[in-house]
Amino acid sequence: MEAQKAFLKGNFQEASLQYQLLAKQSFFTPSEVTLNFAHSLFEQKDTLAARKKYAQLVSLKEPNLASTTYSQLGIIFCNERDTLRALALFKEALILKPDNEIARYNYELLKKQYHAEKTKEEVKSKNKQSNPPPSPQQQKSEVANDNSQKELLKTLKNYGLTLEKAKMILDGMKNDEIQYIQKRNNLVKSRESRITQNW
């Protein structure tokens, strides 16, 4: 078997030619030959031809070969950035052969990356929805705000305050106001509960 020798030596171009000759010479090509032919095409980076060869093998009854086929197709689709299809193919490979470590590793790694990317996309889409691009009126108001901030900084300097000190004072006032509102709400709730108890 010249094809197998070339394949094992890493001469994938020669292996492809030999497997192609074998396929043309025989009426029935063994699944292993087709699989090795697909592998040699894959190693030559001819993923389109490799994908077609692997696709011929997906309906195999032999679970080891079918699992390997699904796993290789998953790698091809992963390289083409079709994450959903790659995940489905790795999962199918694991169903056929649960101890297929290549499929398991790729499935788990891809699933983690896909989940992380999906989360990032959701955050980006939420940000885009909540922060549409500024309109001309908003841009004018931002310029006005910028001018008012400059005026505020000048005023703070006149009083001998830095921006940090002013923020601390404002935060303190805000905290006092929050405490006041909470006390008032608690007082109102306790009055309401006394009124309902008297009924």
C-alpha atoms as a printed R data frame, in Angstrom:
    type eleno elety resid chain resno       x      y      z
1   ATOM     1    CA   MET     A     1   0.000  0.000  0.000
2   ATOM     2    CA   GLU     A     2   1.901  2.965 -1.338
3   ATOM     3    CA   ALA     A     3  -0.811  5.356 -0.174
4   ATOM     4    CA   GLN     A     4  -0.544  4.276  3.445
5   ATOM     5    CA   LYS     A     5   3.254  4.469  3.390
6   ATOM     6    CA   ALA     A     6   3.143  8.000  2.013
7   ATOM     7    CA   PHE     A     7   0.491  8.960  4.565
8   ATOM     8    CA   LEU     A     8   2.522  7.613  7.489
9   ATOM     9    CA   LYS     A     9   5.645  9.431  6.225
10  ATOM    10    CA   GLY     A    10   3.699 12.707  6.162
11  ATOM    11    CA   ASN     A    11   3.822 12.991  2.372
12  ATOM    12    CA   PHE     A    12   0.143 13.903  2.145
13  ATOM    13    CA   GLN     A    13   0.211 15.037 -1.468
14  ATOM    14    CA   GLU     A    14   1.555 11.656 -2.611
15  ATOM    15    CA   ALA     A    15  -0.892  9.910 -0.282
16  ATOM    16    CA   SER     A    16  -3.801 11.827 -1.819
17  ATOM    17    CA   LEU     A    17  -2.746 10.818 -5.313
18  ATOM    18    CA   GLN     A    18  -2.401  7.173 -4.287
19  ATOM    19    CA   TYR     A    19  -5.765  7.126 -2.483
20  ATOM    20    CA   GLN     A    20  -7.380  8.767 -5.488
21  ATOM    21    CA   LEU     A    21  -5.932  6.052 -7.761
22  ATOM    22    CA   LEU     A    22  -7.187  3.348 -5.399
23  ATOM    23    CA   ALA     A    23 -10.673  4.865 -5.379
24  ATOM    24    CA   LYS     A    24 -10.778  4.955 -9.197
25  ATOM    25    CA   GLN     A    25  -9.471  1.389 -9.616
26  ATOM    26    CA   SER     A    26 -11.919 -0.401 -7.345
27  ATOM    27    CA   PHE     A    27 -15.681 -0.569 -7.603
28  ATOM    28    CA   PHE     A    28 -16.044 -0.576 -3.827
29  ATOM    29    CA   THR     A    29 -13.688  1.691 -1.882
30  ATOM    30    CA   PRO     A    30 -13.242  0.660  1.772
31  ATOM    31    CA   SER     A    31 -14.275  3.259  4.330
32  ATOM    32    CA   GLU     A    32 -10.782  3.354  5.806
33  ATOM    33    CA   VAL     A    33  -9.312  4.316  2.415
34  ATOM    34    CA   THR     A    34 -11.859  7.125  1.987
35  ATOM    35    CA   LEU     A    35 -11.164  8.319  5.547
36  ATOM    36    CA   ASN     A    36  -7.398  8.360  5.001
37  ATOM    37    CA   PHE     A    37  -7.925 10.119  1.663
38  ATOM    38    CA   ALA     A    38  -9.981 12.774  3.494
39  ATOM    39    CA   HIS     A    39  -7.267 13.042  6.178
40  ATOM    40    CA   SER     A    40  -4.557 13.562  3.567
41  ATOM    41    CA   LEU     A    41  -6.653 16.274  1.860
42  ATOM    42    CA   PHE     A    42  -7.215 17.918  5.238
43  ATOM    43    CA   GLU     A    43  -3.479 17.878  5.996
44  ATOM    44    CA   GLN     A    44  -2.857 19.612  2.651
45  ATOM    45    CA   LYS     A    45  -5.297 22.355  3.746
46  ATOM    46    CA   ASP     A    46  -7.748 21.398  0.968
47  ATOM    47    CA   THR     A    47 -10.649 21.593  3.394
48  ATOM    48    CA   LEU     A    48 -13.362 21.791  0.736
49  ATOM    49    CA   ALA     A    49 -12.308 18.480 -0.854
50  ATOM    50    CA   ALA     A    50 -11.694 16.951  2.593
51  ATOM    51    CA   ARG     A    51 -15.149 18.015  3.747
52  ATOM    52    CA   LYS     A    52 -16.730 16.297  0.723
53  ATOM    53    CA   LYS     A    53 -14.832 13.069  1.456
54  ATOM    54    CA   TYR     A    54 -15.738 13.169  5.151
55  ATOM    55    CA   ALA     A    55 -19.375 13.802  4.225
56  ATOM    56    CA   GLN     A    56 -19.385 10.498  2.314
57  ATOM    57    CA   LEU     A    57 -18.634  8.712  5.590
58  ATOM    58    CA   VAL     A    58 -21.106 10.261  8.044
59  ATOM    59    CA   SER     A    59 -23.657  7.498  7.596
60  ATOM    60    CA   LEU     A    60 -21.228  4.711  8.511
61  ATOM    61    CA   LYS     A    61 -22.513  2.050 10.867
62  ATOM    62    CA   GLU     A    62 -19.052  1.547 12.378
63  ATOM    63    CA   PRO     A    63 -19.035  3.947 15.380
64  ATOM    64    CA   ASN     A    64 -15.242  4.481 15.525
65  ATOM    65    CA   LEU     A    65 -14.967  5.613 11.914
66  ATOM    66    CA   ALA     A    66 -18.182  7.640 12.059
67  ATOM    67    CA   SER     A    67 -17.062  9.354 15.285
68  ATOM    68    CA   THR     A    68 -13.698 10.231 13.723
69  ATOM    69    CA   THR     A    69 -15.501 11.582 10.665
70  ATOM    70    CA   TYR     A    70 -17.798 13.803 12.728
71  ATOM    71    CA   SER     A    71 -14.842 14.991 14.792
72  ATOM    72    CA   GLN     A    72 -12.848 15.963 11.683
73  ATOM    73    CA   LEU     A    73 -15.866 17.744 10.195
74  ATOM    74    CA   GLY     A    74 -16.220 19.596 13.496
75  ATOM    75    CA   ILE     A    75 -12.605 20.762 13.237
76  ATOM    76    CA   ILE     A    76 -13.190 21.965  9.666
77  ATOM    77    CA   PHE     A    77 -16.301 23.932 10.618
78  ATOM    78    CA   CYS     A    78 -14.531 25.296 13.695
79  ATOM    79    CA   ASN     A    79 -11.738 26.589 11.443
80  ATOM    80    CA   GLU     A    80 -14.410 28.163  9.232
81  ATOM    81    CA   ARG     A    81 -15.797 29.877 12.364
82  ATOM    82    CA   ASP     A    82 -19.129 28.034 12.178
83  ATOM    83    CA   THR     A    83 -19.216 27.381 15.908
84  ATOM    84    CA   LEU     A    84 -22.757 26.036 16.178
85  ATOM    85    CA   ARG     A    85 -22.270 23.431 13.474
86  ATOM    86    CA   ALA     A    86 -18.868 22.467 14.908
87  ATOM    87    CA   LEU     A    87 -20.404 21.980 18.367
88  ATOM    88    CA   ALA     A    88 -23.169 19.801 16.904
89  ATOM    89    CA   LEU     A    89 -20.625 17.664 15.032
90  ATOM    90    CA   PHE     A    90 -18.394 17.200 18.093
91  ATOM    91    CA   LYS     A    91 -21.453 16.247 20.116
92  ATOM    92    CA   GLU     A    92 -22.473 13.681 17.476
93  ATOM    93    CA   ALA     A    93 -18.929 12.262 17.546
94  ATOM    94    CA   LEU     A    94 -19.212 11.849 21.325
95  ATOM    95    CA   ILE     A    95 -22.601 10.177 21.068
96  ATOM    96    CA   LEU     A    96 -21.171  7.616 18.667
97  ATOM    97    CA   LYS     A    97 -17.982  7.081 20.679
98  ATOM    98    CA   PRO     A    98 -18.031  8.572 24.198
99  ATOM    99    CA   ASP     A    99 -14.296  7.953 24.689
100 ATOM   100    CA   ASN     A   100 -13.310 10.057 21.635
101 ATOM   101    CA   GLU     A   101 -10.935 12.374 23.535
102 ATOM   102    CA   ILE     A   102 -10.280 14.670 20.567
103 ATOM   103    CA   ALA     A   103 -13.993 15.318 20.122
104 ATOM   104    CA   ARG     A   104 -14.489 15.769 23.873
105 ATOM   105    CA   TYR     A   105 -11.619 18.241 24.228
106 ATOM   106    CA   ASN     A   106 -12.711 20.272 21.198
107 ATOM   107    CA   TYR     A   107 -16.363 20.226 22.276
108 ATOM   108    CA   GLU     A   108 -15.635 21.461 25.796
109 ATOM   109    CA   LEU     A   109 -13.139 24.096 24.659
110 ATOM   110    CA   LEU     A   110 -15.417 25.391 21.913
111 ATOM   111    CA   LYS     A   111 -18.432 25.417 24.209
112 ATOM   112    CA   LYS     A   112 -16.579 27.585 26.759
113 ATOM   113    CA   GLN     A   113 -15.374 29.987 24.067
114 ATOM   114    CA   TYR     A   114 -18.801 30.134 22.439
115 ATOM   115    CA   HIS     A   115 -20.453 30.894 25.780
116 ATOM   116    CA   ALA     A   116 -17.922 33.650 26.482
117 ATOM   117    CA   GLU     A   117 -18.356 35.172 23.000
118 ATOM   118    CA   LYS     A   118 -22.121 34.975 23.269
119 ATOM   119    CA   THR     A   119 -22.021 36.766 26.626
120 ATOM   120    CA   LYS     A   120 -19.777 39.505 25.184
121 ATOM   121    CA   GLU     A   121 -22.114 39.936 22.200
122 ATOM   122    CA   GLU     A   122 -25.144 40.200 24.491
123 ATOM   123    CA   VAL     A   123 -23.405 42.881 26.554
124 ATOM   124    CA   LYS     A   124 -22.418 44.767 23.390
125 ATOM   125    CA   SER     A   125 -25.935 44.582 21.974
126 ATOM   126    CA   LYS     A   126 -27.401 45.791 25.279
127 ATOM   127    CA   ASN     A   127 -24.924 48.670 25.291
128 ATOM   128    CA   LYS     A   128 -25.790 49.552 21.702
129 ATOM   129    CA   GLN     A   129 -29.498 49.467 22.502
130 ATOM   130    CA   SER     A   130 -29.092 51.548 25.638
131 ATOM   131    CA   ASN     A   131 -26.517 53.926 24.145
132 ATOM   132    CA   PRO     A   132 -27.537 54.908 20.627
133 ATOM   133    CA   PRO     A   133 -25.169 57.223 18.756
134 ATOM   134    CA   PRO     A   134 -25.552 60.835 19.870
135 ATOM   135    CA   SER     A   135 -27.797 63.070 17.802
136 ATOM   136    CA   PRO     A   136 -26.637 66.561 16.770
137 ATOM   137    CA   GLN     A   137 -28.702 68.029 19.632
138 ATOM   138    CA   GLN     A   138 -27.024 65.677 22.108
139 ATOM   139    CA   GLN     A   139 -23.618 66.645 20.770
140 ATOM   140    CA   LYS     A   140 -24.465 70.324 21.269
141 ATOM   141    CA   SER     A   141 -25.617 69.615 24.821
142 ATOM   142    CA   GLU     A   142 -22.379 67.691 25.476
143 ATOM   143    CA   VAL     A   143 -20.398 70.726 24.343
144 ATOM   144    CA   ALA     A   144 -22.528 72.899 26.636
145 ATOM   145    CA   ASN     A   145 -21.959 70.431 29.492
146 ATOM   146    CA   ASP     A   146 -18.226 70.554 28.825
147 ATOM   147    CA   ASN     A   147 -18.303 74.358 29.046
148 ATOM   148    CA   SER     A   148 -20.341 74.234 32.256
149 ATOM   149    CA   GLN     A   149 -17.860 71.752 33.733
150 ATOM   150    CA   LYS     A   150 -15.024 74.158 32.978
151 ATOM   151    CA   GLU     A   151 -16.975 76.933 34.717
152 ATOM   152    CA   LEU     A   152 -17.601 74.647 37.679
153 ATOM   153    CA   LEU     A   153 -13.891 73.855 37.979
154 ATOM   154    CA   LYS     A   154 -13.073 77.570 37.959
155 ATOM   155    CA   THR     A   155 -15.643 78.192 40.696
156 ATOM   156    CA   LEU     A   156 -14.261 75.338 42.801
157 ATOM   157    CA   LYS     A   157 -10.750 76.781 42.479
158 ATOM   158    CA   ASN     A   158 -12.070 80.158 43.641
159 ATOM   159    CA   TYR     A   159 -13.402 78.483 46.819
160 ATOM   160    CA   GLY     A   160 -10.148 76.586 47.311
161 ATOM   161    CA   LEU     A   161 -11.683 73.167 46.573
162 ATOM   162    CA   THR     A   162 -10.392 70.424 44.337
163 ATOM   163    CA   LEU     A   163 -12.702 68.280 42.243
164 ATOM   164    CA   GLU     A   164 -12.063 65.313 44.568
165 ATOM   165    CA   LYS     A   165 -13.018 67.311 47.674
166 ATOM   166    CA   ALA     A   166 -16.173 68.554 45.963
167 ATOM   167    CA   LYS     A   167 -17.096 64.970 45.034
168 ATOM   168    CA   MET     A   168 -16.542 63.858 48.621
169 ATOM   169    CA   ILE     A   169 -18.834 66.613 49.883
170 ATOM   170    CA   LEU     A   170 -21.500 65.719 47.308
171 ATOM   171    CA   ASP     A   171 -21.222 62.009 48.145
172 ATOM   172    CA   GLY     A   172 -21.649 62.796 51.826
173 ATOM   173    CA   MET     A   173 -24.723 64.892 51.071
174 ATOM   174    CA   LYS     A   174 -26.108 62.096 48.902
175 ATOM   175    CA   ASN     A   175 -25.568 59.527 51.662
176 ATOM   176    CA   ASP     A   176 -27.296 61.807 54.193
177 ATOM   177    CA   GLU     A   177 -30.228 62.215 51.810
178 ATOM   178    CA   ILE     A   178 -30.472 58.442 51.253
179 ATOM   179    CA   GLN     A   179 -30.480 57.829 55.017
180 ATOM   180    CA   TYR     A   180 -33.176 60.488 55.467
181 ATOM   181    CA   ILE     A   181 -35.361 58.902 52.753
182 ATOM   182    CA   GLN     A   182 -34.910 55.433 54.251
183 ATOM   183    CA   LYS     A   183 -35.868 56.664 57.734
184 ATOM   184    CA   ARG     A   184 -38.897 58.467 56.312
185 ATOM   185    CA   ASN     A   185 -39.990 55.326 54.388
186 ATOM   186    CA   ASN     A   186 -39.561 53.175 57.516
187 ATOM   187    CA   LEU     A   187 -41.601 55.670 59.527
188 ATOM   188    CA   VAL     A   188 -44.389 55.663 56.903
189 ATOM   189    CA   LYS     A   189 -44.403 51.843 56.792
190 ATOM   190    CA   SER     A   190 -44.615 51.566 60.570
191 ATOM   191    CA   ARG     A   191 -47.540 54.029 60.621
192 ATOM   192    CA   GLU     A   192 -49.307 52.067 57.866
193 ATOM   193    CA   SER     A   193 -48.800 48.800 59.724
194 ATOM   194    CA   ARG     A   194 -50.218 50.355 62.930
195 ATOM   195    CA   ILE     A   195 -53.246 51.593 60.998
196 ATOM   196    CA   THR     A   196 -53.890 48.178 59.412
197 ATOM   197    CA   GLN     A   197 -53.480 46.452 62.824
198 ATOM   198    CA   ASN     A   198 -56.100 48.742 64.347
199 ATOM   199    CA   TRP     A   199 -58.617 47.739 61.677
